């Protein structure tokens, strides 16, 4: 499966999953909010009907109810319209609040009936119950007339529950009911209390016992209809109000989900195109690199991972090209190093074979020395190749760095004396053992290469000093000479194969040109490094830095 298809599939899957999860969460939250809104609306409706019912039961009339409607509309934010069958519309919250009346909502009206329900005794003797009902009718008719009169007179009316469920009305704002308009309401109550029609109540006697209570309740309503407040129809809301029970439309959600999915696909296409273009360039460049075109490179502009990959590929190609060039130079250097001495050997041997020269001991010694020099070059090349390939054999053990330094000083003492160079050693604490872990022979070979170079590059009368010290859990072996020094621009090439700081030196005096490369590789295999400091006209210091065993 191509990278483009996989990216498309992955992004599409993520987009669909994210969209589905978002839609589910949105619907769930919206549904929850709708339910909470519906519950709040039910509480508002219950409060409106309860307050209106309480007003009708307390005052015995709907006169003055507009103030209650105004308060409820301000508290609940609902548009409230109330009406009765006889009076029509009594109050409208829009009109009460000074607004333009809006078209009414489509919700069915709520019924508020303030007339009480009789609490009849459970006696078996029905005529007694009928008499109680007749008394309740008289009491309620008188009480409602009295409460309505007090309400119209501006008095505060209070109620308390009676024995039969009929409320008992009282004037809570006057000290006595016999003065002023309160007295007039008392007389009106007395006039209205002319008694009820007991025969109509006793007419329920013919009804079977289980239905007598309903019959008496019906008679109660009929006999008190002329004085009791009429049942109230309550209309809530307007056409421009938001309904509580509406559900969310699925169409917009589906459209949004489709839009998100489409945007994800477009983004995936753009992403895959942006990614695949440099990938194709990398593929073509790597193919060319594998076919031997080491000059192939890819654009490395940008700050993303693909650009970083391109720059990394270019660095790898540069390294391969440099390695190839070094290899070619190495082959050329080896050919150059071996051509001249082999040509000399060939010339001498042909002259000896043709009888041109006599094989005297001096000539044979010279030829033998030349052969040894070429053998040393070949041996050094083999050691370097094995070291760089990680195939050089090491026999590691515990050793004393002091013995290593002293062995090198002793081994090169004769060479230094012959060159007129003073070779000395300087050990920070001669009595204290300086432990190292490594191959003594290979470490001595590396140190000997440095000492030999120092002796060869120091003029007669100069000196070479071997220094041994421990610092920061590292063992430091320095080879300090008083030679001519190395220019700073030539220091980076010191460890190149067959390179000499003094190009005029020959192999007989300048070495094979491989000693420093071999020494650096051996020290690196022992997890160390070689540091170089040099100053022209003062001298050079090569320092082998090795980790002390823990």
Residue pairs with C-beta under 8 A, 6 or more apart in sequence:
3 272
3 275
3 276
3 279
4 272
4 276
7 268
7 271
7 272
7 275
8 265
8 268
8 269
8 272
10 268
11 264
11 265
11 267
11 268
11 271
12 261
12 264
12 265
12 268
14 264
15 260
15 261
15 263
15 264
15 265
16 261
18 260
19 256
19 257
19 260
19 261
20 257
22 257
23 253
23 256
23 257
26 253
27 248
27 253
30 248
31 247
31 248
34 244
34 245
34 246
34 247
34 248
37 244
38 244
38 245
40 244
41 244
44 76
44 78
45 110
45 236
47 72
47 76
48 72
48 76
48 78
48 80
48 110
48 234
48 236
49 110
49 112
49 234
51 68
51 72
52 65
52 68
52 72
52 82
52 112
52 232
52 234
53 112
53 113
53 114
55 62
55 65
55 68
55 114
56 62
56 65
56 112
56 114
56 229
56 232
57 114
57 116
57 159
57 167
58 147
58 157
58 158
58 159
58 167
58 169
59 147
59 148
59 150
59 151
59 157
59 229
60 143
60 144
60 145
60 146
60 147
60 148
60 151
60 157
60 169
60 227
60 228
60 229
61 144
61 147
61 148
61 151
61 152
61 229
62 82
62 84
62 87
62 90
62 229
62 230
62 232
63 148
63 151
63 152
64 151
65 82
65 90
65 91
66 90
66 91
66 96
69 80
69 82
69 91
69 92
69 93
69 96
70 93
70 96
70 97
72 78
72 80
72 93
73 79
73 80
73 93
73 96
73 97
74 97
78 93
78 236
78 237
79 93
79 94
79 102
79 104
79 105
79 236
79 237
79 238
79 241
80 91
80 92
80 93
80 234
80 235
80 236
81 89
81 91
81 92
81 93
81 104
81 234
81 235
82 89
82 90
82 91
82 232
82 233
82 234
82 235
83 89
83 90
83 232
83 233
83 235
84 90
84 230
84 231
84 232
84 233
85 230
85 231
85 233
86 230
87 230
90 232
92 101
94 100
94 101
94 102
95 101
102 238
102 239
102 240
103 238
103 239
104 235
104 237
104 238
104 239
105 235
105 236
105 237
105 238
105 239
105 241
106 239
107 235
107 236
107 237
109 233
109 234
109 235
110 233
110 234
110 235
110 236
111 231
111 232
111 233
111 234
112 231
112 232
112 233
112 234
113 231
113 232
114 228
114 229
114 231
114 232
115 220
115 221
115 224
115 228
115 229
115 231
116 140
116 165
116 166
116 167
117 165
117 217
118 133
118 136
118 164
118 165
118 166
118 213
118 216
118 217
118 220
119 163
119 164
119 165
120 129
120 132
120 133
120 164
120 213
120 216
121 128
121 129
121 132
123 129
126 205
126 209
126 212
127 202
127 205
129 212
129 216
130 198
130 201
130 202
130 204
130 205
130 216
131 198
131 201
132 164
133 164
133 201
133 216
133 219
133 220
134 195
134 196
134 197
134 198
134 201
135 164
136 162
136 164
136 165
136 166
136 220
137 196
137 201
137 219
137 220
137 223
137 224
138 193
138 195
138 196
139 162
139 164
139 166
139 168
140 166
140 167
140 220
140 224
140 228
141 192
141 193
141 196
141 223
141 224
141 227
141 228
142 189
142 190
142 192
142 193
143 166
143 167
143 168
143 169
143 189
144 169
144 224
144 227
144 228
144 229
145 188
145 189
145 192
145 227
146 169
146 185
146 186
146 188
146 189
147 157
147 159
147 169
148 227
148 229
149 181
149 184
149 185
149 188
149 189
150 156
150 157
150 169
150 171
150 182
150 185
151 157
153 181
153 182
153 184
153 185
155 171
155 172
155 173
155 174
155 181
155 182
155 185
156 171
156 172
156 173
157 169
157 170
157 171
157 172
158 169
158 170
158 171
158 172
159 167
159 168
159 169
159 170
160 167
160 168
160 170
161 167
161 168
162 168
171 177
171 182
171 185
174 180
174 182
176 182
177 183
177 185
177 186
178 186
192 227
196 223
197 223
200 219
200 222
200 223
201 216
201 219
203 219
204 212
204 215
204 216
204 219
205 212
207 215
221 228
237 243
274 306
275 306
278 298
278 299
278 306
278 307
278 309
278 310
279 306
281 298
281 299
281 310
282 298
282 309
282 310
282 313
284 296
285 296
285 297
285 298
285 313
285 317
286 313
288 296
289 296
289 317
289 320
294 317
294 320
294 321
294 324
295 321
296 317
297 313
297 314
297 317
298 310
298 313
298 314
299 310
300 307
300 310
300 311
300 314
301 307
302 310
330 497
330 498
333 497
333 498
333 513
334 381
334 498
337 377
337 498
337 507
337 512
337 513
338 374
338 377
341 370
341 373
341 374
341 507
342 374
344 370
345 367
345 370
345 371
348 357
348 363
348 367
349 367
351 357
352 359
352 363
357 363
373 507
373 508
373 512
376 512
377 507
377 512
377 514
380 512
380 514
380 515
380 518
381 514
383 392
383 518
384 497
384 514
384 517
384 518
384 521
386 392
386 393
387 518
387 521
387 522
387 525
388 521
390 525
392 442
392 521
392 522
392 525
394 438
394 439
394 442
394 525
395 439
395 441
396 437
396 438
396 439
397 437
397 438
397 439
397 440
398 435
398 436
398 437
398 549
399 435
399 436
399 437
399 438
399 440
399 443
400 433
400 434
400 435
400 436
401 434
401 435
401 436
401 468
401 475
401 477
402 427
402 430
402 433
402 434
402 468
404 436
404 440
404 443
404 444
404 447
404 477
405 425
405 427
405 447
405 466
405 468
405 477
406 425
407 444
408 444
408 447
408 448
408 451
408 466
409 423
409 424
409 425
409 451
409 466
411 448
412 423
412 448
412 451
412 452
412 455
413 423
415 452
415 455
416 422
416 423
416 455
416 464
417 423
419 455
419 456
419 458
419 460
420 460
420 461
421 455
421 458
421 460
421 461
421 462
421 463
421 464
422 462
422 463
422 464
423 451
423 455
423 463
423 464
423 465
423 466
424 463
424 464
424 465
424 466
425 465
425 466
425 467
425 468
426 465
426 466
426 467
426 468
427 434
427 467
427 468
428 468
428 469
428 470
434 468
434 470
434 475
435 548
435 549
436 443
436 475
436 546
436 548
436 549
437 549
438 526
438 546
439 526
442 522
442 525
442 526
443 522
443 523
443 526
445 518
445 519
445 522
446 518
446 519
446 522
446 523
446 544
447 477
447 479
447 519
447 544
449 515
449 516
449 518
449 519
450 479
450 515
450 516
450 519
450 530
450 542
450 544
451 464
451 466
451 479
452 511
452 515
453 511
453 515
453 516
453 542
454 464
454 479
454 480
454 481
454 483
454 540
454 542
455 464
455 481
456 509
456 510
456 511
457 481
457 483
457 484
457 501
457 502
457 540
458 464
458 481
458 482
458 483
458 539
459 483
459 484
462 481
462 482
462 483
463 481
463 482
464 479
464 480
464 481
464 482
465 479
465 480
465 481
466 477
466 478
466 479
467 476
467 477
467 478
467 480
468 475
468 476
468 477
468 478
469 475
469 476
469 478
470 476
470 548
473 547
473 548
474 545
474 546
474 547
474 548
475 545
475 546
475 547
475 548
476 543
476 544
476 545
477 543
477 544
477 546
478 541
478 542
478 543
478 544
479 541
479 542
479 543
480 539
480 540
480 541
481 539
481 540
481 541
482 538
482 539
483 539
483 540
484 502
484 536
484 537
485 534
485 535
485 536
485 537
485 538
485 539
485 540
486 494
486 501
486 532
486 534
486 536
486 540
487 501
487 536
488 534
490 501
491 532
491 534
493 499
494 501
494 516
494 532
495 516
495 517
495 520
495 530
496 517
497 513
497 514
497 517
498 512
498 513
498 514
499 513
500 510
500 511
500 513
502 510
519 530
519 544
520 530
523 529
523 530
523 544
523 546
526 546
527 546
527 547
528 544
528 545
528 546
528 547
529 545
530 542
530 543
530 544
530 545
531 542
531 543
531 545
532 540
532 541
532 542
532 543
533 540
533 541
533 543
534 540
534 541
